[in-house]
Amino acid sequence: TSDIFTYDPGFTSTASCESAITYIDGDKGELLYRGYPIDQLAEKSHFLEVCYLLIYGELPSAEQLEDFEGRVTRHTMLHEQMVNFFRGFRRDAHPMAVVCGVVGAMSAFYHDSTDIYDPWQREVATIRLIAKMPTIVAWAYKYAIGQPFIYPRNDLDYSSNFLHMCFAVPSEEYEVDPILTRAMDRIFTLHADHEQNASTSTVRLAGSSQANPFACIAAGVACLWGPAHGGANQACLEMLREIGSVDRIPEYIARAKDKDDPFRLMGFGHRVYKNFDPRAKVMKESADEVLGLLGIENNPTLQVAKELEAIALKDDYFVSKKLYPNVDFYSGIILDAMGFPTSMFTPIFALARTAGWISQWKEMIADPTSRIGRPRQLYTGAAHRDYINVEDR
Ligand code: SDX
């Protein structure tokens, strides 16, 4: 029904909602944030400007951007009592479990921004989530490695602040490498939103019940964790490491094609893209650039990834099923080169996707016609029958 793109009737009947935020053409491999192509935004914009675009619908003026960045910067600290919340987890808890728990707990600490029908509270909750996710994700990492929490700093830009909270220690100065900042910011931009993927649909469904925004975003974090979705970046790097060398690639290609083997090539395939995921192209270029600048262009994992991609893209199975690398195929290589453990890959994805989740949540809540989501089913169970007493069974 969009007046910009025409859809065939079959598609409109399956669409879960209308949205003006992100457009994907799976056959062309096209991704637009509010009409702007993802490759242009990844090259020319930066993550907080992309957040503004996704949330408010237009690229900001210089004054609007300065105001937005200032508001985000002043909300990066967490309520000090939330420190105890982190400490309630076992040290070996997966950081996604910590992030999911802490984001949900935000509704217990920020009562003044949970009324979804107060536009001002919606705005404050939005800023708080964008601002505090880097602190939550960085502290989940620090807690996992037993290092003290590093507080956010107002003199650093968004991505540098996150990296500083992750890698600085109180005992010495830590200067954030601008190469890592640029790479981190680009990864955030590429992961910011992606139409009605599983976790965004989860946020919308939770939000349709009028649950508070923090609880809805926590639901999105939970859904993203799965290896079929956002957890694929962790699973993909672990798979590439397990393959280890290019001579072992045919063995894994064969397993991925074996119907009786549950193994799938992680980082490959997509529900919507039946062509190259445009984010994967940018991510691959970024991997080359970042590893080159860091002097590790011969990283064996990158070589295995490139050879695996080259072989799969010529293999009839992958070609016939239109399976191409997705956003998760190269992202883990960059994050690994930056010094992150694989357990931090999906929390970083969740940090970035919070921009899309909260934008889509706001769009839905602001729509006066939106109603509670209530998917129906095709019943395949028993026909009507009467109760049988246990002695008669
Ligand atoms: C993300 O939706 C989004 O937008 C998600 C995301 C986002 O930004 O939010 O893009 C992020 O989740 C990317 C996807 C990350 N997941 C992975 O990389 C995990 C590995 N990929 C697969 O598990 C799979 O491709 C899915 C889950 C992504 C899609 O699964 P589908 O819907 O079953 O894929 P399909 O319908 O296109 O599959 C067609 C065929 C099937 O075989 P048949 O039943 O037709 O015989 O291809 C097979 C699949 O079994 N197949 C694969 C495969 N992916 C699909 N075979 C081997 N390896 C793979 N990776």
Residues whose N, C-alpha, C, O or C-beta is under 5 A from the ligand:
A	BS01	SDX	H194 N197 A198 P227 A228 H229 G230 A232 A256 F263 R264 L265 M266 G267 F268 G269 H270 R271 K321 N326 D328
